[in-house]
Amino acid sequence: MHVIATAGHVDHGKSTLVRALTGMEPDRWAEERRRGMTIGLGYAWTTLPSGERIAFVDVPGHERFVTTMLAGVGPVPAVMIVVAADEGWMPQSAEHLAAIDALGVRHGLLVVTRADLAEAGAARDQAAAEIARTGLGRVEAVTVSGATGTGLPALRDALDRLVAGLPPPDVTAPVRVWVDRAFTIKGSGTVVTGTLPAGTIQVGAELRLDGRPVRVRALQTLKETAQTVSAVARVAINLRGVDRDKVARGMALTSDEWTVTDLVDVRLHGAAARTLPREPVLHIGSAAVAVRLRPLGDDTARLTLTRPLPLHIGDRALLRDPGARRVAGVTVLDVRPPALRRRGAAAARAQELASGTPDAAALLRRYGLIREHDLRAMGVSPGADPVAADWLADPGHWAALRHRLAEEVRTHAAADPLNPGLPVEAARSALGLPDRRLVDALVEPPLRLGSGRIHGPGGTALPPPVADAVRRLRDDLEKEPFCAPEAGRLAELGLTERALGAAVRSGALLKIADGIVLLPGADADAARVLAGLPQPFTVSEARRALGTSRRVAVPLLEYLDRRRITVRAEDGRRTLA
């Protein structure tokens, strides 16, 4: 399906043309039909000669309903500009064209109507010239009469050519449907309608309506029930989880990959940008939100929105002066802009934004580290793989972090030689990292990670006095491997509690329990000795076999239990596992 909006001056035959093309009445309200003037948005659809289905969003042409017109044009990829042969180019024609240009619509068709009332050449040429000066460029022109049907076959063929030239939608993109209607159906609940320009919606999917979680209960497109609808499409979405009185035009139904923000930096387009008031209205999709405009540079500004909207970098929108027929186009450059606190910060920010719409590399340079989901929520695809979990890193920042980590490890080892390994959490805090998994990813040779600590080259080496004390203790234990030294002997050797801790962390000693240390491998040696006992065995039998005291035998057996080397029965006897 393709979706096209109408545009043009009031009473130039837009609704008549849609009615003639589709056989459907786009004016939904009795007042519209009585007055012969579109007030709200109208919807109709038909099948073109090629078999392509096309839906029209028919917008009002009267100047009092410009906001409604913008709600209809905002989400669509193409426009059909309608000009009456007997009146030609009019003020509202110009305002609609300026809005279309500002919104970045780049595909269109000119239709000159009421050809049964006047010769169409002059109106066609003037309108074509006006359109050619915008981003639409030169568009195909068709002359018709909605009243007599003259030219309708040619218009259908022109519409086929128009939709054939439209870029294919990204059906995998994040979903954002701007609500243009909301109503209740008895027995079904709240229903919203809008244009799906990209992405895919499925029944049962959880979406967000202005940040509130809702679930898709049912879907329709062109009054046909569907389980899945992909872009581009007009959709009616039956929602579960929200009452009708909580929904209004201008809200957005979105998937998770959007940044909901009330502060954005933008680039301004068009001559009217310099004459906008400080409090214009921002139009995007069907939303119309008052904003406060702070100029940054010649063509850049910061907008503070009166209510947050789901936005992406690169979004096109429109700023309108509600007191005059002036509009300016807007391209969103940043949805999470930095604070401007220092003198000269605005000028510096303008210079930063002058480089263009930021890509993944530019954002990584600014943030240093950012989650992949947050980057996608800004509307930017990552340009590199995560460095840890879902964290992305700027290469220069990541290299600097590695250098700082090595310095922190060296500093810690020098300050506390008995405790040389830098704890991972201490490293995370020192580097200001939001996730300890980033610390793990930063460790590379010659650094190494072990037991929750980061060691440098030779980081487990003991200070000479401690190493000498351990050598002397080793001489004792090699004679009697299971006779752990008592407190007096440890004190005589100078092995304080901190020194013992360093020796255990370095692997020079094996800690069995508080105050009980043996040589590394003593647990395996004990298992070999105990394997020679009749199974099961008692503590006393184990003590005699190991040639040690009960002070050592009991904690040693408990240590072996914890290591699942031995299994203790209810009667206290043990069996080698």
Buried (B, 14 or more C-beta within 10 A) or exposed (E): BBBBBBBBBBBBBBBBBBBBBBEBBBBBEEEBEEEEBBBBBBBBBBEBEBEBBBBBBBBBBBBEBBBBBBBBBBBBBBBBBBBBBBBBBBEBBEBBBBBBBBBBBBBBBBBBBBBBBBEBEEBBBBBBEBBEEBBBEEBBBBBBBBBEEBBBEEBBBBBBEBBEEBEEBEBEBBBBBBBBBBEEEEEEBBBBBBBBBBBBBEBEBEBBBBEEEBBBBBBBBBEEEBEEBBBBBBBBBBBBBBEBEBBEBBBBBBBBBBBBBBBBBBBBBBEBBEEBEEEBBBBBBBBBBEBBBBBBBEBBBBBEBEEBBBBBBBBBBBBBBEEEBBBBBBBBBBBBBEEBEEEEEBEEBBEBBEEEBBBBEBBBEBBBBBBBEBBBBBBBEBEEEEBBEBBBBBEEBBEEBBEBBBEBBBEBBEEEBBBBBBBBEBBBEBBEBEBBBBBBBBBEEEBBBEEEBBBBEEBBBBEEBBBEBBEEBEEBBEEEBBBBBBEEEBEEBEBBEEBBBBBBBBEBBBBBBEBBBBBEEBBEBBBEBBEEBEEBBBBEBBBEBBEBEEBBBBBBBBBBBEEEBBBBEEEEBBEBE
